Amino acid sequence: MNLSDFAARCGWPPKESIVRARLEVLEMLVTCNRCKGTGIFERNPLDKTCYGCAGRKLKLPPLTARLAATVRERQDRGDLSGYYQRLRELRSAQEEGFAKSLENLVPEMVVYAGARKA
């Protein structure tokens, strides 16, 4: 099963970073078999970073219908509620920060525009 199909079965956006983050919260990522969980692969001539996990030590498990069903069950049980709450808090803080930065930026832009005319 590909990432898009797996994400659709779980009710998630088809983006690897989102799937990875949610599976990490559910503790369903697996240890990389290439680097044995070290994140370092000696045969990489550039920087020794593991190709299999990009140095993260964990990677996505095989995306199967059975895994999707398990994820969906745990999601329905509320195992991701803390994760979703944290996302809402971060989004709110980001929007609040953006609004504050606009409040600070607009007067500066007005002053700058006025200085340009003079």
Number of C-alpha atoms within 10 A of each C-alpha: 10 10 17 15 16 20 19 12 15 20 12 14 14 16 11 13 10 13 18 17 14 19 18 15 13 15 9 16 18 15 18 22 13 15 19 13 18 17 21 21 20 12 11 11 8 7 10 13 20 22 16 18 21 14 18 16 21 22 20 19 14 12 14 14 14 9 16 18 14 13 20 16 13 13 16 11 10 12 15 17 12 11 15 13 11 12 12 12 12 12 12 12 12 12 12 12 12 12 12 11 11 12 11 11 11 11 11 12 11 11 10 11 11 10 9 8 6 5
